[in-house]
Amino acid sequence: MIISPLLLFTFCILLSAAAIYMAIQWANIYRIADNPGEHKQHSKSTPFVGGVGVFVSLCAALVVLIIFYPEQMQKWLVLGSCSVILFSVGFVDDIVRLSYKPRLIIQ
């Protein structure tokens, strides 16, 4: 069975939007936000959540792809592993503010 790329894309957009909405609520509760100042262009605190939505929808897409295209398992696992690394670095950077050097080396 083949899954339609348009159907998968639409599913991922909707899932990403829902994940971002939920992550905004969570970020507001735990005060995980980018505050204005220095070289920032926003005037109020902005939650760090865009990466969460993209990561959640990518993970869901990978599950679907593994189910429908198991013969490409190695490619899906490599993509998933690299995505976990990039998401983790971005998440840690949002919380702790990493220097550009470790981010550049890891990414």
JOURUR-V937302 format. One record per residue. N is the residue number from 1. PSI is psi as a letter, one per 40 degrees, with the letter a starting at -180 (NA if undefined). Layout:
((N,PSI) (N,PSI))
//
This chain:
((1,h) (2,h) (3,h) (4,h) (5,d) (6,d) (7,d) (8,d) (9,d) (10,d) (11,d) (12,d) (13,d) (14,d) (15,d) (16,d) (17,d) (18,d) (19,d) (20,d) (21,d) (22,d) (23,d) (24,d) (25,d) (26,d) (27,d) (28,d) (29,d) (30,e) (31,f) (32,g) (33,i) (34,h) (35,i) (36,i) (37,i) (38,b) (39,e) (40,i) (41,e) (42,i) (43,e) (44,i) (45,h) (46,h) (47,i) (48,g) (49,e) (50,d) (51,d) (52,d) (53,d) (54,d) (55,d) (56,d) (57,d) (58,d) (59,d) (60,d) (61,d) (62,d) (63,d) (64,d) (65,d) (66,d) (67,d) (68,d) (69,g) (70,d) (71,e) (72,f) (73,d) (74,d) (75,d) (76,d) (77,d) (78,d) (79,d) (80,d) (81,d) (82,d) (83,d) (84,d) (85,d) (86,d) (87,d) (88,d) (89,d) (90,d) (91,d) (92,d) (93,d) (94,d) (95,d) (96,e) (97,g) (98,i) (99,i) (100,d) (101,d) (102,d) (103,d) (104,d) (105,d) (106,d) (107,NA))
//
